[in-house]
Amino acid sequence: MQKTALALTLATSLLLTLSACKPSSDSTGKSDSTATDTIKQKEKSPPIEVAQPTTVASTAIDAQTCIALNKAMQKIDNTSKIEAIYAIQQQLEACLPTANNAEVLALLKSYQAMYQRFLYFDSYMDYEHFYTLVETMEAGKKISAEQLQTLTPRMQYLIKLIEAKADVSILYIGEGMFMFDHDLKAMADIFTPYLAEDQQAFIQQMAKDNQEIFSNDAAIDISFDEVITRAKFWQDYIQHYPKSSFIKDADSLFDFYRRAVFFGSDNTQWTDDAVHEFISPEYEQSMQKLAKRATSILAQDARSLLKFMAMSDSQRQQAYPVPEFDEEGDEIQEWSKVRHQLKMALPIPLVLPWEEGDNRDCSNGVICVDYNIE
């Protein structure tokens, strides 16, 4: 009876908290639909007061309360207040110690989706007012009331959360665009103690890699050594945890970074156009080091690349004759022949699952999720 009563009390507390935190229709305003709407209010907005998350002792509760919590998370959206998330975090501390692995993973998936909805906008912040505001914040200066009034009410609320040191930040995603973001490591830390070893390693690495963008305008935005480090991590992960519940996603991530190591991207190449020399001496040193690694797929790839780079053009043509037309029936131009030869020399998957309509996203959280293309 005591256990049931406690579960009912916690569930009631959560529902009351979420109800109290839900903003009125006036606070969310119709002006949220367009990022460039101007707020026509003259008075200065008072500084936001954000309740800080509190820590509660873990309490054993029944599975039904955790199921109710999962449903509560699904109700959080981009009209909710941060206090609703703090209430969720408190209840998670009680639920997670009693949940089985499948329940923990379900809660994690709901929690990640909850935060993405909380920070969601139907457009990127790529206009002049927002860029100026970001520059002000990066300079360590306080946002003025006039600057805030150029934003929608929801943007104003999130900016005030950033100023109040809540778990909200602004992430530059390239091409002059920004989005609101949050701390993925903090998310991983909540769930890590209750996951299996392979799952812990997976979400911790994802939290680290996905906190910043990987590419910007078709150019790789991290160093060559970091690309190699990530590829090595996922190769080692697959070897250590071949039966992981995340093994399929780990395979895709390994292929993704493996391709980036040896083929770069449209606007990032590690070698010259003829693939005879590295653009930077540091790139060559890193590749030579990788080639000397203990027997592995990446080491073999590195040795194959170095061998290919040492071949003359005539040797390449003899070893890797290029057809007149590609798989789609288009004529292969002279300038692109070397890339076709490199693809033949390095048997690396060039089409990843999510590029074949798999609709799997591994770039925006601590776990990969399916997404719908409308």
Summary of the structure (lengths in Angstrom):
residues: 374
radius of gyration: 25.1
end to end distance: 48.5
largest distance: 83.2
contacts: 1048
relative contact order: 0.09
helix: 55%
strand: 7%
